[in-house]
Amino acid sequence: MQADSSVALINANYNSSLGQLKNSTSSDTNDVLLKEQTDKFEAFFLKQILDIALNSEEGDDEKSLFPKDAGDKIYKSMYNDTMSSALSGNLGLSEMLYNYLKEGR
């Protein structure tokens, strides 16, 4: 059995980004916060896509990633959250949105 350290990792990442914000200028702080928000938007967008993609396989129990049981929806949601967070910032949507919003200031 493996311990879930995702909450600890999220907390560590959050605290390290706060430390970076304290040592930066106002413009740098705004850029960091904007990048963080565009990454979160990309993660949300990816989660929506993963929810749709994984719900399409509900009819096939043999091909399903998670077996049917009492907590299968929770497992799917947790899996989609983790995958979307891991993939966010790498698809280019976040960077494109960041550049567009930064130019608009």
DAQUI-V937585 format. One record per residue. N is the residue number from 1. RES is the residue in three letters. PSI is psi in degrees with one decimal (NA if undefined). OMEGA is omega as a letter, one per 40 degrees, with the letter a starting at -180 (999 if undefined). Layout:
n = {N,N}
res = {RES,RES}
psi = {PSI,PSI}
omega = {OMEGA,OMEGA}
This chain:
n = {1,2,3,4,5,6,7,8,9,10,11,12,13,14,15,16,17,18,19,20,21,22,23,24,25,26,27,28,29,30,31,32,33,34,35,36,37,38,39,40,41,42,43,44,45,46,47,48,49,50,51,52,53,54,55,56,57,58,59,60,61,62,63,64,65,66,67,68,69,70,71,72,73,74,75,76,77,78,79,80,81,82,83,84,85,86,87,88,89,90,91,92,93,94,95,96,97,98,99,100,101,102,103,104,105}
res = {MET,GLN,ALA,ASP,SER,SER,VAL,ALA,LEU,ILE,ASN,ALA,ASN,TYR,ASN,SER,SER,LEU,GLY,GLN,LEU,LYS,ASN,SER,THR,SER,SER,ASP,THR,ASN,ASP,VAL,LEU,LEU,LYS,GLU,GLN,THR,ASP,LYS,PHE,GLU,ALA,PHE,PHE,LEU,LYS,GLN,ILE,LEU,ASP,ILE,ALA,LEU,ASN,SER,GLU,GLU,GLY,ASP,ASP,GLU,LYS,SER,LEU,PHE,PRO,LYS,ASP,ALA,GLY,ASP,LYS,ILE,TYR,LYS,SER,MET,TYR,ASN,ASP,THR,MET,SER,SER,ALA,LEU,SER,GLY,ASN,LEU,GLY,LEU,SER,GLU,MET,LEU,TYR,ASN,TYR,LEU,LYS,GLU,GLY,ARG}
psi = {132.3,137.3,140.7,114.8,16.1,-39.4,-40.2,-39.4,-40.9,-44.1,-41.8,-42.0,-40.3,-44.9,-36.2,-35.0,-32.5,-38.5,-36.9,-37.7,-35.7,-28.7,7.8,167.1,174.7,-43.4,-42.9,-38.4,-44.3,-39.6,-41.5,-43.9,-39.2,-43.5,-39.8,-42.5,-37.6,-34.0,-39.7,-37.2,-42.3,-38.8,-42.0,-44.5,-44.4,-37.6,-40.6,-41.7,-44.6,-37.6,-44.5,-43.6,-41.8,-23.6,-20.2,-17.1,11.6,-29.0,-27.4,100.1,-32.2,-34.9,-2.3,142.2,-37.1,135.8,156.9,120.0,-171.7,-30.8,19.3,-33.5,-36.3,-43.8,-42.9,-43.5,-43.8,-40.9,-45.2,-38.6,-47.0,-44.7,-42.1,-37.2,-39.7,-34.9,-18.0,143.1,-7.2,-8.3,-18.7,-18.4,-43.1,-44.2,-41.9,-45.2,-40.7,-48.5,-40.9,-46.4,-32.3,-37.2,-28.3,-11.5,NA}
omega = {a,i,i,a,a,a,i,i,i,i,i,i,i,a,i,i,i,i,i,a,a,a,a,i,a,i,i,i,i,i,i,i,i,i,i,a,i,i,i,i,i,i,i,i,i,i,i,i,i,i,i,a,a,i,i,a,a,a,a,i,a,a,a,i,i,i,i,i,a,a,a,i,i,i,i,a,i,i,a,i,a,i,a,i,a,a,a,a,a,a,i,i,i,a,i,i,i,i,a,a,i,i,a,a,999}
